[in-house]
Amino acid sequence: MKFHVLSLLVACLAWTGCAANKFKTLAPAPTPAMAEKSGQPLSTLEQGRVVFLAQCGRCHEHQFPDTVNSKDWHVVVPGMAWNAGISKSDEKAVLAYVLAAKVKK
């Protein structure tokens, strides 16, 4: 019995680590290069990522920056921000972040 519990615990920890790595890859942390390319302050991109990770997965799976085209983000973010009840400044920061994260390459 102890072996099964230990195996389950190890599997859960491994899955959690994989999920965290997925978020790091698919929702990259803002960098000075991203800020420069996007023309947005790094602090705005950081705020946008924090709000994106905290809010956008509360009602549905995260749609990561590279999974939606830039034109659609301009429609999706305001609609979802309204649904989630987030502030206009957070909405603008999320939009700035997802657009900057798309041009990171």
C-alpha positions in Angstrom: 0.0 0.0 0.0 2.8 2.4 0.9 4.4 1.8 -2.5 1.2 2.8 -4.3 0.8 6.0 -2.4 4.5 6.9 -3.0 4.1 6.2 -6.7 1.0 8.3 -6.9 2.8 11.2 -5.1 5.8 11.0 -7.4 3.5 11.0 -10.5 1.6 14.0 -9.2 4.8 15.9 -8.6 6.1 15.1 -12.0 2.8 16.2 -13.7 2.9 19.4 -11.7 6.5 20.1 -12.9 5.5 19.4 -16.5 2.6 21.8 -16.2 4.8 24.5 -14.8 7.3 24.0 -17.6 4.4 24.3 -20.1 3.3 27.6 -18.7 6.9 28.9 -18.7 7.3 28.0 -22.4 3.9 29.0 -23.6 3.6 32.1 -21.5 7.2 33.3 -21.5 8.4 35.8 -19.0 8.8 39.3 -20.5 12.3 40.3 -21.3 13.9 43.7 -22.2 14.1 42.5 -25.8 10.3 41.8 -25.8 9.7 45.3 -24.4 12.0 46.9 -27.0 10.4 45.0 -29.9 6.9 45.7 -28.8 7.5 49.3 -27.7 5.9 48.6 -24.4 7.5 49.2 -20.9 8.8 46.0 -19.4 6.7 46.7 -16.3 3.5 46.7 -18.4 4.4 43.4 -19.9 5.2 41.9 -16.5 1.8 43.1 -15.2 0.1 41.7 -18.2 1.7 38.3 -17.8 0.7 38.2 -14.1 -2.9 39.0 -14.9 -3.0 36.7 -17.9 -1.8 33.7 -15.8 -4.0 34.6 -12.8 -7.2 35.4 -14.6 -7.4 33.9 -18.0 -7.4 30.3 -16.8 -10.1 30.8 -14.2 -13.0 30.2 -16.6 -11.3 28.2 -19.4 -8.0 26.8 -20.5 -5.3 29.4 -21.2 -5.1 30.4 -24.9 -1.4 31.1 -25.0 0.0 34.0 -27.1 1.1 31.9 -30.0 -2.2 30.1 -30.3 -4.2 33.1 -31.4 -3.4 35.6 -34.2 -2.7 39.2 -33.3 -5.9 40.6 -34.9 -8.0 38.2 -32.9 -6.2 39.1 -29.6 -7.5 42.7 -30.1 -11.1 41.3 -30.0 -10.6 38.5 -27.5 -8.8 40.4 -24.7 -11.4 43.2 -24.3 -14.3 40.8 -24.4 -12.7 38.4 -21.8 -11.6 41.4 -19.7 -15.2 42.6 -19.5 -16.4 39.1 -18.6 -13.7 38.7 -15.9 -14.3 42.2 -14.6 -10.7 43.2 -14.7 -9.7 46.9 -14.9 -8.9 48.7 -18.1 -5.3 49.1 -17.1 -5.0 45.3 -16.6 -6.8 44.7 -19.9 -4.3 46.9 -21.7 -1.4 45.2 -20.0 -2.7 41.7 -20.9 -3.1 42.8 -24.5 0.4 44.3 -24.6 1.8 41.1 -23.1 0.2 38.6 -25.4 1.1 40.7 -28.5 4.7 41.1 -27.2 5.0 37.4 -26.5 4.0 36.6 -30.0 6.9 38.7 -31.4 9.5 37.2 -29.0 11.0 35.1 -31.7 
